[in-house]
Amino acid sequence: MSVVCSGVGQAVLAGHTRNISSTGVLFTTDGEPEVRGAIEYVIRLIQDGKRPVSLRCMGKVVRLERAVNGHREPAPGYQVAATLERYEFVRP
């Protein structure tokens, strides 16, 4: 997953998708996007034996918290919840 954050200074972050639905996404990243800030993220959908398809999404960051590991202890990076307001499929 790649993430582009808008705002005072545009930042490009790498992320890992944790959960996705028709209204939003939860992902982890080392960067700290601004809560309520506009965000664009690209999720790569992979299916065995087929060419991958990328989903380009636009939304807003609604929650940001420190990441935790499997034992609920602090881990590097952040968990970010963002809305999914618009999207388009992007083929390579």
C-alpha angles and dihedrals in degrees: 000000000000123000131200116195120199125206136084091342120017111231132191115210136181116230145175120229113233101173136355133190138167090273105038154341138243116209142160125233139163092232127079112232119197116262110243089016123131115260137187119197135179120212119193113218114205126189123181112265095005135094114266119252125207123219113208109203135185126200145114134278108250101172138020126183138157113274120250131204128231090282092054090251122136114276132185116282136013141287110229128194115199136174122245104221102155135007143175134191115244119197122199 
